[in-house]
Amino acid sequence: MAQRSVLVTWAGHAIAHTDYVLTMRARMEALVEAYLADDVRALVDLRDGFGVDYLVVNEADLTGVEPPSYIEPFNMQSSVLWTAHKGRFVALKLDNRAAVYVADGIHILDLHRL
């Protein structure tokens, strides 16, 4: 009506925000899936699908009595995978194959070595 451009509109902002949230959700879901995986498939998917080169694994996350937590909805995903794969987390079994650093309970895995 005023023949002026609009700085911000709800429709424009909501669309950008939604895409951002969905992108971040997909990334986090892939990370949780890989971190708590019982085979290398999810780690390869993280590498190939999202371009992740290295995964930093905190041994305490995978050997404690509770699943690692973050925020919902990822805590639910973490709980489900924790229960399903407990004691068989592949990230703790890849040192000889993929680790570039292991010290003080921290493992840095080169996902290109999988």
Helices and strands as residue ranges (DSSP letters): H 10-35, H 41-50, E 54-58, H 59-63, H 74-85, G 90-92, H 95-98, E 99-103, E 106-110, G 111-113
